[in-house]
Structure formats: C-alpha cells, structure tokens
Amino acid sequence: MNFKFLNMKIFIGSDHGGFELKEILREYLASQNHEVSDEGCFSTDSVDYPDIAKKVSKKVLENKNSKGILMCGTGIGISISANKIKGIRAALCGNEYMAKMAREHNDANILCLGGRVIGSELGKSIIDTFLKNKFNDEERHKRRVEKMEEK
C-alpha cells in the first residue's frame, strides 16, 4: 500500500527486543513520505522498555495529530508502560483487523507491535492499516473513549 498523501508525523521507538523490526519499519515509513522521529533504542544492547514508552508517549502528546509506534519483544510490556501515561491509548495489535478497530473504535494514538512475534511484512501491513483508518466519532465510541480518559 502507498499512503504518501498522509505525510504524518510518527514517533517510533523500541527496546532491544523490538530493535530489528523497528529499523525495518522506520525505513518503510520514511519511504512512504512520513516524517519519522526515531526515539531509540539504537542497538540490540539491553534497555528498559518503560523509558522508551515514556519518551515516545510524551512526544505524541506534545505533537497534535502525530502517532506513535512502539515495539518490544512481545509488545506487551511497552504497551502497558505507554498506557500508564494520561492521554495515551496504546494498542497492541497482531493483525490488521485489530489495528483498524484500535483506530476506529478506540482512537488509539500509539500502535504497539511485538518484534519477536510478527514479521516485517505483517508489521508493514498493520502500520498501513493503523495509519489509514480514522476514529469513528459516533456517540457510542466518543462516550467510551471519554470513559477511558477518566481518572
């Protein structure tokens, strides 16, 4: 798929378990004419995924209409970490349908992937789906997202 018309600002990050997939997906996103900011990590040396999740989440919150993509080995730890930050709705997606629903029903602003779980081609397809879909702002979806944002 080619989504060059989107020109989206995307903050991407991973721990060491998601590093290899992040590198492939970062290049892919850049080839699709997105503005990609790599927030780390920058090697397979061990790092703590909560630090990367926090960094990307803050960037997404500071940059209206941007999206984030986070990866760790399974995607679980980094998604839990990102969701601790108010205003972040991080969705761990293992297929295109999950990515579509994360955007349309949950207004997810960060996509999480498992670097040791999915391959690069599936990762590209999930990203394309996540980025091309928009929030369905029907009343029921808006109400549910508002409830997620409550303390």
PyMOL CGO cylinders between C-alpha atoms (Angstrom):
from pymol import cmd
from pymol.cgo import CYLINDER

trace = [
    CYLINDER, 0.00, 0.00, 0.00, 1.11, 3.52, -0.67, 0.3, 1, 1, 1, 1, 1, 1,
    CYLINDER, 1.11, 3.52, -0.67, -0.02, 6.26, 1.71, 0.3, 1, 1, 1, 1, 1, 1,
    CYLINDER, -0.02, 6.26, 1.71, 2.33, 9.04, 0.69, 0.3, 1, 1, 1, 1, 1, 1,
    CYLINDER, 2.33, 9.04, 0.69, -0.52, 11.54, 0.78, 0.3, 1, 1, 1, 1, 1, 1,
    CYLINDER, -0.52, 11.54, 0.78, -0.78, 11.26, 4.57, 0.3, 1, 1, 1, 1, 1, 1,
    CYLINDER, -0.78, 11.26, 4.57, 2.54, 12.94, 5.42, 0.3, 1, 1, 1, 1, 1, 1,
    CYLINDER, 2.54, 12.94, 5.42, 2.11, 12.03, 9.06, 0.3, 1, 1, 1, 1, 1, 1,
    CYLINDER, 2.11, 12.03, 9.06, 4.48, 12.78, 11.93, 0.3, 1, 1, 1, 1, 1, 1,
    CYLINDER, 4.48, 12.78, 11.93, 5.36, 9.47, 13.56, 0.3, 1, 1, 1, 1, 1, 1,
    CYLINDER, 5.36, 9.47, 13.56, 7.44, 8.87, 16.67, 0.3, 1, 1, 1, 1, 1, 1,
    CYLINDER, 7.44, 8.87, 16.67, 8.90, 5.37, 16.73, 0.3, 1, 1, 1, 1, 1, 1,
    CYLINDER, 8.90, 5.37, 16.73, 10.76, 3.54, 19.47, 0.3, 1, 1, 1, 1, 1, 1,
    CYLINDER, 10.76, 3.54, 19.47, 11.69, 0.12, 20.74, 0.3, 1, 1, 1, 1, 1, 1,
    CYLINDER, 11.69, 0.12, 20.74, 13.69, -1.74, 23.30, 0.3, 1, 1, 1, 1, 1, 1,
    CYLINDER, 13.69, -1.74, 23.30, 16.35, -4.24, 22.27, 0.3, 1, 1, 1, 1, 1, 1,
    CYLINDER, 16.35, -4.24, 22.27, 13.70, -6.93, 21.59, 0.3, 1, 1, 1, 1, 1, 1,
    CYLINDER, 13.70, -6.93, 21.59, 11.99, -4.76, 19.00, 0.3, 1, 1, 1, 1, 1, 1,
    CYLINDER, 11.99, -4.76, 19.00, 15.10, -3.08, 17.60, 0.3, 1, 1, 1, 1, 1, 1,
    CYLINDER, 15.10, -3.08, 17.60, 15.46, -5.09, 14.39, 0.3, 1, 1, 1, 1, 1, 1,
    CYLINDER, 15.46, -5.09, 14.39, 11.78, -4.71, 13.47, 0.3, 1, 1, 1, 1, 1, 1,
    CYLINDER, 11.78, -4.71, 13.47, 11.90, -1.01, 14.35, 0.3, 1, 1, 1, 1, 1, 1,
    CYLINDER, 11.90, -1.01, 14.35, 14.77, -0.44, 11.95, 0.3, 1, 1, 1, 1, 1, 1,
    CYLINDER, 14.77, -0.44, 11.95, 12.89, -2.09, 9.09, 0.3, 1, 1, 1, 1, 1, 1,
    CYLINDER, 12.89, -2.09, 9.09, 9.64, -0.27, 9.84, 0.3, 1, 1, 1, 1, 1, 1,
    CYLINDER, 9.64, -0.27, 9.84, 11.36, 3.10, 10.31, 0.3, 1, 1, 1, 1, 1, 1,
    CYLINDER, 11.36, 3.10, 10.31, 12.83, 2.82, 6.82, 0.3, 1, 1, 1, 1, 1, 1,
    CYLINDER, 12.83, 2.82, 6.82, 9.49, 1.70, 5.42, 0.3, 1, 1, 1, 1, 1, 1,
    CYLINDER, 9.49, 1.70, 5.42, 7.65, 4.67, 6.97, 0.3, 1, 1, 1, 1, 1, 1,
    CYLINDER, 7.65, 4.67, 6.97, 10.25, 7.10, 5.63, 0.3, 1, 1, 1, 1, 1, 1,
    CYLINDER, 10.25, 7.10, 5.63, 9.85, 5.57, 2.16, 0.3, 1, 1, 1, 1, 1, 1,
    CYLINDER, 9.85, 5.57, 2.16, 6.13, 6.33, 2.44, 0.3, 1, 1, 1, 1, 1, 1,
    CYLINDER, 6.13, 6.33, 2.44, 6.99, 10.01, 2.92, 0.3, 1, 1, 1, 1, 1, 1,
    CYLINDER, 6.99, 10.01, 2.92, 6.11, 10.14, 6.61, 0.3, 1, 1, 1, 1, 1, 1,
    CYLINDER, 6.11, 10.14, 6.61, 8.15, 12.32, 8.94, 0.3, 1, 1, 1, 1, 1, 1,
    CYLINDER, 8.15, 12.32, 8.94, 9.69, 9.74, 11.27, 0.3, 1, 1, 1, 1, 1, 1,
    CYLINDER, 9.69, 9.74, 11.27, 11.44, 10.55, 14.52, 0.3, 1, 1, 1, 1, 1, 1,
    CYLINDER, 11.44, 10.55, 14.52, 13.40, 7.63, 15.98, 0.3, 1, 1, 1, 1, 1, 1,
    CYLINDER, 13.40, 7.63, 15.98, 13.33, 7.91, 19.77, 0.3, 1, 1, 1, 1, 1, 1,
    CYLINDER, 13.33, 7.91, 19.77, 15.54, 4.86, 20.39, 0.3, 1, 1, 1, 1, 1, 1,
    CYLINDER, 15.54, 4.86, 20.39, 16.90, 2.43, 21.13, 0.3, 1, 1, 1, 1, 1, 1,
    CYLINDER, 16.90, 2.43, 21.13, 19.74, 2.41, 18.67, 0.3, 1, 1, 1, 1, 1, 1,
    CYLINDER, 19.74, 2.41, 18.67, 21.24, -1.09, 19.06, 0.3, 1, 1, 1, 1, 1, 1,
    CYLINDER, 21.24, -1.09, 19.06, 20.46, -4.54, 20.43, 0.3, 1, 1, 1, 1, 1, 1,
    CYLINDER, 20.46, -4.54, 20.43, 22.04, -3.61, 23.76, 0.3, 1, 1, 1, 1, 1, 1,
    CYLINDER, 22.04, -3.61, 23.76, 19.60, -4.13, 26.62, 0.3, 1, 1, 1, 1, 1, 1,
    CYLINDER, 19.60, -4.13, 26.62, 17.42, -1.14, 27.54, 0.3, 1, 1, 1, 1, 1, 1,
    CYLINDER, 17.42, -1.14, 27.54, 14.31, -0.73, 29.68, 0.3, 1, 1, 1, 1, 1, 1,
    CYLINDER, 14.31, -0.73, 29.68, 11.14, -0.52, 27.59, 0.3, 1, 1, 1, 1, 1, 1,
    CYLINDER, 11.14, -0.52, 27.59, 9.29, 1.78, 30.06, 0.3, 1, 1, 1, 1, 1, 1,
    CYLINDER, 9.29, 1.78, 30.06, 11.83, 4.52, 29.30, 0.3, 1, 1, 1, 1, 1, 1,
    CYLINDER, 11.83, 4.52, 29.30, 11.23, 4.27, 25.54, 0.3, 1, 1, 1, 1, 1, 1,
    CYLINDER, 11.23, 4.27, 25.54, 7.45, 4.11, 26.01, 0.3, 1, 1, 1, 1, 1, 1,
    CYLINDER, 7.45, 4.11, 26.01, 7.52, 7.26, 28.12, 0.3, 1, 1, 1, 1, 1, 1,
    CYLINDER, 7.52, 7.26, 28.12, 9.70, 9.13, 25.62, 0.3, 1, 1, 1, 1, 1, 1,
    CYLINDER, 9.70, 9.13, 25.62, 7.51, 8.30, 22.60, 0.3, 1, 1, 1, 1, 1, 1,
    CYLINDER, 7.51, 8.30, 22.60, 4.27, 8.90, 24.52, 0.3, 1, 1, 1, 1, 1, 1,
    CYLINDER, 4.27, 8.90, 24.52, 5.33, 12.37, 25.60, 0.3, 1, 1, 1, 1, 1, 1,
    CYLINDER, 5.33, 12.37, 25.60, 6.29, 13.25, 22.02, 0.3, 1, 1, 1, 1, 1, 1,
    CYLINDER, 6.29, 13.25, 22.02, 2.89, 12.07, 20.73, 0.3, 1, 1, 1, 1, 1, 1,
    CYLINDER, 2.89, 12.07, 20.73, 1.10, 14.17, 23.34, 0.3, 1, 1, 1, 1, 1, 1,
    CYLINDER, 1.10, 14.17, 23.34, 3.21, 17.24, 22.51, 0.3, 1, 1, 1, 1, 1, 1,
    CYLINDER, 3.21, 17.24, 22.51, 2.63, 16.96, 18.73, 0.3, 1, 1, 1, 1, 1, 1,
    CYLINDER, 2.63, 16.96, 18.73, -1.03, 17.19, 17.78, 0.3, 1, 1, 1, 1, 1, 1,
    CYLINDER, -1.03, 17.19, 17.78, -2.14, 14.75, 15.06, 0.3, 1, 1, 1, 1, 1, 1,
    CYLINDER, -2.14, 14.75, 15.06, 1.04, 12.69, 15.38, 0.3, 1, 1, 1, 1, 1, 1,
    CYLINDER, 1.04, 12.69, 15.38, 1.08, 8.96, 16.06, 0.3, 1, 1, 1, 1, 1, 1,
    CYLINDER, 1.08, 8.96, 16.06, 3.48, 6.65, 17.85, 0.3, 1, 1, 1, 1, 1, 1,
    CYLINDER, 3.48, 6.65, 17.85, 4.74, 3.17, 17.13, 0.3, 1, 1, 1, 1, 1, 1,
    CYLINDER, 4.74, 3.17, 17.13, 6.37, 1.15, 19.90, 0.3, 1, 1, 1, 1, 1, 1,
    CYLINDER, 6.37, 1.15, 19.90, 7.98, -2.29, 19.91, 0.3, 1, 1, 1, 1, 1, 1,
    CYLINDER, 7.98, -2.29, 19.91, 9.45, -4.66, 22.44, 0.3, 1, 1, 1, 1, 1, 1,
    CYLINDER, 9.45, -4.66, 22.44, 9.86, -8.41, 22.19, 0.3, 1, 1, 1, 1, 1, 1,
    CYLINDER, 9.86, -8.41, 22.19, 6.16, -9.19, 22.58, 0.3, 1, 1, 1, 1, 1, 1,
    CYLINDER, 6.16, -9.19, 22.58, 4.69, -5.69, 22.55, 0.3, 1, 1, 1, 1, 1, 1,
    CYLINDER, 4.69, -5.69, 22.55, 3.08, -6.37, 25.92, 0.3, 1, 1, 1, 1, 1, 1,
    CYLINDER, 3.08, -6.37, 25.92, 5.43, -4.57, 28.30, 0.3, 1, 1, 1, 1, 1, 1,
    CYLINDER, 5.43, -4.57, 28.30, 5.81, -1.50, 26.15, 0.3, 1, 1, 1, 1, 1, 1,
    CYLINDER, 5.81, -1.50, 26.15, 2.03, -1.20, 25.63, 0.3, 1, 1, 1, 1, 1, 1,
    CYLINDER, 2.03, -1.20, 25.63, 1.37, -1.48, 29.37, 0.3, 1, 1, 1, 1, 1, 1,
    CYLINDER, 1.37, -1.48, 29.37, 4.02, 1.17, 30.02, 0.3, 1, 1, 1, 1, 1, 1,
    CYLINDER, 4.02, 1.17, 30.02, 2.64, 3.58, 27.42, 0.3, 1, 1, 1, 1, 1, 1,
    CYLINDER, 2.64, 3.58, 27.42, -0.90, 3.22, 28.72, 0.3, 1, 1, 1, 1, 1, 1,
    CYLINDER, -0.90, 3.22, 28.72, 0.23, 4.46, 32.15, 0.3, 1, 1, 1, 1, 1, 1,
    CYLINDER, 0.23, 4.46, 32.15, 0.56, 7.94, 30.64, 0.3, 1, 1, 1, 1, 1, 1,
    CYLINDER, 0.56, 7.94, 30.64, -2.59, 10.08, 30.69, 0.3, 1, 1, 1, 1, 1, 1,
    CYLINDER, -2.59, 10.08, 30.69, -3.84, 10.80, 27.19, 0.3, 1, 1, 1, 1, 1, 1,
    CYLINDER, -3.84, 10.80, 27.19, -2.19, 7.78, 25.61, 0.3, 1, 1, 1, 1, 1, 1,
    CYLINDER, -2.19, 7.78, 25.61, -4.26, 4.99, 24.13, 0.3, 1, 1, 1, 1, 1, 1,
    CYLINDER, -4.26, 4.99, 24.13, -1.70, 2.40, 23.07, 0.3, 1, 1, 1, 1, 1, 1,
    CYLINDER, -1.70, 2.40, 23.07, -2.98, -0.68, 21.29, 0.3, 1, 1, 1, 1, 1, 1,
    CYLINDER, -2.98, -0.68, 21.29, -1.04, -3.92, 20.93, 0.3, 1, 1, 1, 1, 1, 1,
    CYLINDER, -1.04, -3.92, 20.93, -2.05, -5.24, 17.52, 0.3, 1, 1, 1, 1, 1, 1,
    CYLINDER, -2.05, -5.24, 17.52, -1.13, -8.57, 15.96, 0.3, 1, 1, 1, 1, 1, 1,
    CYLINDER, -1.13, -8.57, 15.96, -3.14, -8.20, 12.77, 0.3, 1, 1, 1, 1, 1, 1,
    CYLINDER, -3.14, -8.20, 12.77, -4.77, -5.63, 10.51, 0.3, 1, 1, 1, 1, 1, 1,
    CYLINDER, -4.77, -5.63, 10.51, -8.27, -6.02, 11.97, 0.3, 1, 1, 1, 1, 1, 1,
    CYLINDER, -8.27, -6.02, 11.97, -7.01, -5.16, 15.45, 0.3, 1, 1, 1, 1, 1, 1,
    CYLINDER, -7.01, -5.16, 15.45, -5.24, -2.07, 14.05, 0.3, 1, 1, 1, 1, 1, 1,
    CYLINDER, -5.24, -2.07, 14.05, -8.40, -0.97, 12.23, 0.3, 1, 1, 1, 1, 1, 1,
    CYLINDER, -8.40, -0.97, 12.23, -10.54, -1.34, 15.35, 0.3, 1, 1, 1, 1, 1, 1,
    CYLINDER, -10.54, -1.34, 15.35, -7.91, 0.33, 17.55, 0.3, 1, 1, 1, 1, 1, 1,
    CYLINDER, -7.91, 0.33, 17.55, -8.19, 3.46, 15.42, 0.3, 1, 1, 1, 1, 1, 1,
    CYLINDER, -8.19, 3.46, 15.42, -11.90, 3.40, 14.56, 0.3, 1, 1, 1, 1, 1, 1,
    CYLINDER, -11.90, 3.40, 14.56, -13.34, 2.42, 17.94, 0.3, 1, 1, 1, 1, 1, 1,
    CYLINDER, -13.34, 2.42, 17.94, -10.66, 3.33, 20.49, 0.3, 1, 1, 1, 1, 1, 1,
    CYLINDER, -10.66, 3.33, 20.49, -8.94, 6.35, 18.88, 0.3, 1, 1, 1, 1, 1, 1,
    CYLINDER, -8.94, 6.35, 18.88, -5.58, 4.73, 19.62, 0.3, 1, 1, 1, 1, 1, 1,
    CYLINDER, -5.58, 4.73, 19.62, -2.70, 7.15, 19.20, 0.3, 1, 1, 1, 1, 1, 1,
    CYLINDER, -2.70, 7.15, 19.20, 0.10, 4.61, 19.62, 0.3, 1, 1, 1, 1, 1, 1,
    CYLINDER, 0.10, 4.61, 19.62, 0.47, 1.26, 17.86, 0.3, 1, 1, 1, 1, 1, 1,
    CYLINDER, 0.47, 1.26, 17.86, 2.42, -1.43, 19.71, 0.3, 1, 1, 1, 1, 1, 1,
    CYLINDER, 2.42, -1.43, 19.71, 3.99, -4.44, 17.99, 0.3, 1, 1, 1, 1, 1, 1,
    CYLINDER, 3.99, -4.44, 17.99, 5.92, -7.49, 19.12, 0.3, 1, 1, 1, 1, 1, 1,
    CYLINDER, 5.92, -7.49, 19.12, 9.34, -7.57, 17.48, 0.3, 1, 1, 1, 1, 1, 1,
    CYLINDER, 9.34, -7.57, 17.48, 9.75, -11.27, 18.23, 0.3, 1, 1, 1, 1, 1, 1,
    CYLINDER, 9.75, -11.27, 18.23, 6.14, -12.10, 17.37, 0.3, 1, 1, 1, 1, 1, 1,
    CYLINDER, 6.14, -12.10, 17.37, 5.41, -10.68, 13.92, 0.3, 1, 1, 1, 1, 1, 1,
    CYLINDER, 5.41, -10.68, 13.92, 7.42, -10.45, 10.74, 0.3, 1, 1, 1, 1, 1, 1,
    CYLINDER, 7.42, -10.45, 10.74, 8.31, -7.27, 8.91, 0.3, 1, 1, 1, 1, 1, 1,
    CYLINDER, 8.31, -7.27, 8.91, 5.76, -7.68, 6.11, 0.3, 1, 1, 1, 1, 1, 1,
    CYLINDER, 5.76, -7.68, 6.11, 2.91, -8.16, 8.57, 0.3, 1, 1, 1, 1, 1, 1,
    CYLINDER, 2.91, -8.16, 8.57, 4.27, -5.22, 10.55, 0.3, 1, 1, 1, 1, 1, 1,
    CYLINDER, 4.27, -5.22, 10.55, 4.12, -3.01, 7.46, 0.3, 1, 1, 1, 1, 1, 1,
    CYLINDER, 4.12, -3.01, 7.46, 0.57, -4.08, 6.73, 0.3, 1, 1, 1, 1, 1, 1,
    CYLINDER, 0.57, -4.08, 6.73, -0.55, -3.46, 10.32, 0.3, 1, 1, 1, 1, 1, 1,
    CYLINDER, -0.55, -3.46, 10.32, 1.05, 0.00, 10.25, 0.3, 1, 1, 1, 1, 1, 1,
    CYLINDER, 1.05, 0.00, 10.25, -0.63, 0.86, 6.95, 0.3, 1, 1, 1, 1, 1, 1,
    CYLINDER, -0.63, 0.86, 6.95, -3.99, -0.15, 8.37, 0.3, 1, 1, 1, 1, 1, 1,
    CYLINDER, -3.99, -0.15, 8.37, -3.43, 1.78, 11.60, 0.3, 1, 1, 1, 1, 1, 1,
    CYLINDER, -3.43, 1.78, 11.60, -2.41, 4.96, 9.77, 0.3, 1, 1, 1, 1, 1, 1,
    CYLINDER, -2.41, 4.96, 9.77, -5.11, 4.95, 7.08, 0.3, 1, 1, 1, 1, 1, 1,
    CYLINDER, -5.11, 4.95, 7.08, -8.04, 4.50, 9.48, 0.3, 1, 1, 1, 1, 1, 1,
    CYLINDER, -8.04, 4.50, 9.48, -9.59, 7.31, 11.46, 0.3, 1, 1, 1, 1, 1, 1,
    CYLINDER, -9.59, 7.31, 11.46, -11.60, 7.47, 14.65, 0.3, 1, 1, 1, 1, 1, 1,
    CYLINDER, -11.60, 7.47, 14.65, -15.31, 6.83, 14.12, 0.3, 1, 1, 1, 1, 1, 1,
    CYLINDER, -15.31, 6.83, 14.12, -16.72, 9.60, 16.27, 0.3, 1, 1, 1, 1, 1, 1,
    CYLINDER, -16.72, 9.60, 16.27, -20.19, 8.16, 16.64, 0.3, 1, 1, 1, 1, 1, 1,
    CYLINDER, -20.19, 8.16, 16.64, -21.60, 8.92, 20.08, 0.3, 1, 1, 1, 1, 1, 1,
    CYLINDER, -21.60, 8.92, 20.08, -21.02, 5.41, 21.46, 0.3, 1, 1, 1, 1, 1, 1,
    CYLINDER, -21.02, 5.41, 21.46, -17.32, 5.46, 20.55, 0.3, 1, 1, 1, 1, 1, 1,
    CYLINDER, -17.32, 5.46, 20.55, -16.79, 9.00, 21.84, 0.3, 1, 1, 1, 1, 1, 1,
    CYLINDER, -16.79, 9.00, 21.84, -18.50, 8.10, 25.12, 0.3, 1, 1, 1, 1, 1, 1,
    CYLINDER, -18.50, 8.10, 25.12, -16.29, 5.04, 25.59, 0.3, 1, 1, 1, 1, 1, 1,
    CYLINDER, -16.29, 5.04, 25.59, -13.07, 6.91, 24.84, 0.3, 1, 1, 1, 1, 1, 1,
    CYLINDER, -13.07, 6.91, 24.84, -14.12, 9.65, 27.28, 0.3, 1, 1, 1, 1, 1, 1,
    CYLINDER, -14.12, 9.65, 27.28, -14.66, 6.99, 29.95, 0.3, 1, 1, 1, 1, 1, 1,
    CYLINDER, -14.66, 6.99, 29.95, -11.16, 5.62, 29.30, 0.3, 1, 1, 1, 1, 1, 1,
    CYLINDER, -11.16, 5.62, 29.30, -9.76, 9.10, 29.92, 0.3, 1, 1, 1, 1, 1, 1,
    CYLINDER, -9.76, 9.10, 29.92, -11.50, 9.48, 33.31, 0.3, 1, 1, 1, 1, 1, 1,
    CYLINDER, -11.50, 9.48, 33.31, -9.40, 9.08, 36.45, 0.3, 1, 1, 1, 1, 1, 1,
]
cmd.load_cgo(trace, "trace")
